Amino acid sequence: MQIEKIASLITPGHFQIILLPTENCNFRCTYCYEDFEIGQMSDTTVQAVKSLIRLRLPKLNSLQVTWFGGEPLIAKDIVTDITRFAQEAAASMDVDFSSDMTTNAYTLNKATFESLLRLDVRAYQISLDGDEDEHDKTRKLISSKGTFTKIWSNLVSLKTSSEQFKIDLRVHLHRDNLSSVRSLLTRINNEFGHDPRFSIFMKAVGNWGGESVKQLDLIQK
């Protein structure tokens, strides 16, 4: 029943905390609304997060730490520090622990991925803006260089892991990249189609603020 679904989301026995270890990013996507003025999370904030987790744990059945940004992996030391604390603290209280991350995956190589899996960061959302030709027009490094080849290489390397994880490939759509997205979907199917750990999430690019996004021919519905 719907009421049971709602109740499960607001149960005091579950606590999800969404953390931005930094607002900075190694990308400058053409439709991004961030101003990148806020840097890394301070040591004072890190300790406050740990105190909050410690305070809530005695009454919890499950704890979920969600990482967002900016790009969380350019503050990997903070991600590692807080996640390890939360994982160990939850285990000491017999509380179920999970963690997930939204990342551009540019630095998500196999070694980093395996270190995150050991911390139970097992769910990821990674964006692609079409095949290489269109993706590299919108999802660029600060230097304006393209990012598709590096991201795709990382994804292929992650597939070789025998561990359980979930990767949602968030495919962004606008009118100018539709043909490229069709090519990308074929490529995803050929590489990951038989691996249930990978899935596709289609999302139209929206106008979330800023001037650059106005240059794109957005899909209204």
NORGIWO-V770780 format. One record per backbone hydrogen bond with DSSP energy under -1.0 kcal/mol. CO is the residue of the C=O (numbers start at 0). NH is the residue of the N-H. E is the energy in kcal/mol with one decimal. If there is no record, write none. Layout:
((CO NH E) (CO NH E))
This chain:
((0 4 -1.6) (1 5 -2.4) (2 6 -2.3) (3 7 -2.1) (4 8 -1.1) (5 9 -1.2) (10 13 -1.5) (12 60 -3.7) (12 61 -2.1) (14 63 -2.7) (16 65 -2.7) (18 67 -2.6) (20 40 -3.0) (23 70 -2.4) (25 141 -1.6) (28 31 -1.6) (41 45 -2.4) (42 46 -2.4) (43 47 -1.8) (44 48 -2.5) (45 49 -2.1) (46 50 -2.2) (47 51 -2.2) (48 52 -2.4) (49 53 -2.6) (50 54 -2.3) (51 55 -2.1) (52 56 -2.2) (55 58 -1.6) (56 59 -2.3) (60 95 -2.4) (61 14 -1.8) (62 97 -1.9) (63 16 -2.6) (64 99 -2.0) (65 18 -3.1) (66 101 -2.4) (70 73 -1.8) (71 74 -1.7) (74 78 -2.0) (75 79 -2.8) (76 80 -2.3) (77 81 -2.5) (78 82 -2.3) (79 83 -2.5) (80 84 -2.0) (81 85 -2.8) (82 86 -2.9) (83 87 -2.5) (84 88 -2.7) (85 89 -2.5) (86 90 -2.1) (87 91 -2.0) (89 94 -2.9) (90 93 -1.2) (95 62 -2.9) (97 64 -2.2) (98 121 -1.6) (99 66 -2.7) (100 124 -2.1) (106 108 -2.0) (108 112 -2.7) (109 113 -2.6) (110 114 -1.9) (111 115 -2.1) (112 116 -2.4) (113 117 -1.7) (115 120 -2.5) (116 119 -1.9) (119 98 -1.3) (119 121 -1.2) (121 165 -2.7) (122 100 -2.3) (123 167 -3.2) (124 102 -2.1) (125 169 -2.6) (127 171 -2.4) (130 134 -2.7) (131 135 -2.0) (133 136 -1.4) (134 137 -1.1) (134 138 -3.0) (137 29 -2.0) (139 27 -3.0) (140 143 -2.1) (144 140 -2.7) (146 150 -2.1) (147 151 -3.1) (148 152 -2.2) (149 153 -2.1) (150 154 -2.5) (151 155 -2.5) (152 156 -1.8) (153 157 -2.1) (154 158 -1.5) (157 160 -1.8) (165 123 -2.7) (166 198 -2.3) (167 125 -2.6) (168 200 -2.7) (169 127 -2.5) (170 202 -2.6) (172 204 -2.8) (173 176 -1.6) (176 180 -2.5) (177 181 -1.8) (178 182 -1.6) (179 183 -2.4) (180 184 -2.8) (181 185 -1.6) (182 186 -2.0) (183 187 -3.0) (184 188 -2.5) (185 189 -2.3) (186 190 -1.9) (187 191 -3.5) (188 192 -1.6) (191 194 -2.4) (194 197 -2.0) (196 166 -3.0) (198 168 -3.4) (200 170 -2.3) (202 172 -2.2) (205 207 -1.1) (210 213 -1.3) (211 214 -2.0) (212 215 -1.7) (215 217 -1.3) (216 174 -2.6))
